[in-house]
Amino acid sequence: MHVPREAVLLRIFIGEDDRIKGHPLYEAIVLKAREAGLAGATVLRGPMSFGKSSTLHTAKVLRLSEDLPMVIEIVDSQEKIDAFLPLLDPMMGSGLVTLERVQVLQYGDSNGKN
């Protein structure tokens, strides 16, 4: 798979407890991205966050809320990201979705491994 040098980073911020049809939302998004033929997706779990409600989410043992932040990052061409957004929209109940232009310096290696 080829990713152009000038690409787009789609970043999706959700909570670990977010669900769709009983499954974790972050898993559903990654599977949908794979199904759509995007170059790849990475899920990052954060130890602490707050958002619109200002509720603090943390991994500390004594906190009541452990709905930790999940960030899904997907890099691909503008066209492929634009085509994926209408698939993502109905999956999102809440959360934050951002786009930014990026330069891809390397994707995989010269041996074809990813």
ABEGO torsion letter per residue (X at the ends): XBBBABBBBBBBBBBAABBBGGBBAAAAAAAAAAAAGBAEBBBBBBABBBBAAGBBBBABAABABABBBBBBBBBBBAAAAAAAAAAAAAABABEBBBBBBBBBABBEBAAGBX
